[in-house]
């Protein structure tokens, strides 16, 4: 066991996009800590292996966030889990697309925006009816400025960040007891950047530990690597003219 807790209320957790990377690693840490985790994603073989590793703490469901049955699948998963305390949207895609291939742009938006919005609305209503809950999603530092070659990825991650901010404000105005967490990873050694050399790349193991601890504390924003808090602030104050002339690879 990596973490132990005394007098702790164990949670029921849904992680959408748990077949690899941050979603998978976070699911493992919650399961090791004794929580019950429902993991979901497209690659059923990976979900099966994860469930076999933690047979008493992990159940799984094959879910593709781009399909029209997403709400029904989430409804089924909450029923199988017997409720839900924390929902983490870890599904996300993004590839460099300098040629602006339309199919790739649409695919990115289908996952990072359409699937995201459907999941957010379903879980928001679920937690509103339940009277309490915690919604979290993995955004990106790319969501603070447009990154060349990553138009849809940058825009969709910025969309997610603002969407969570608006939901958090709305819940506060309506006095609904729903917590929100926006996770800003920076560069993490996962499949999404495989084969590419980025600065300040953090190991996946270190990243999921930061996410795990931050979610337990219900932090509003989790900067997985604290340096990106300051780098992202600098990114936002650079005038657009100069930003667009910069070479970022």
Secondary structure, DSSP 8 states (H G I E B T S, - for coil): -----SS----EEEEES-SSHHHHHHHHHHHHTT-EEEEEES-HHHHHHHHHHTTTTEEEEE--TTSTTHHHHHHHHHHHHTS-SEEEE--------TT--HHHHHHHHIIIIIIHHHHHHHHHHHHHHHT-EEEEEE--GGGGS--TT-HHHHHHHHHHHHHHHHHHHHHHHHT--EEEEEEE--SBSSGGGTT---TT-B-HHHHHHHHHHHHHTT-SEEESSTHHHHHHHHHHHS-HHHHHHS---
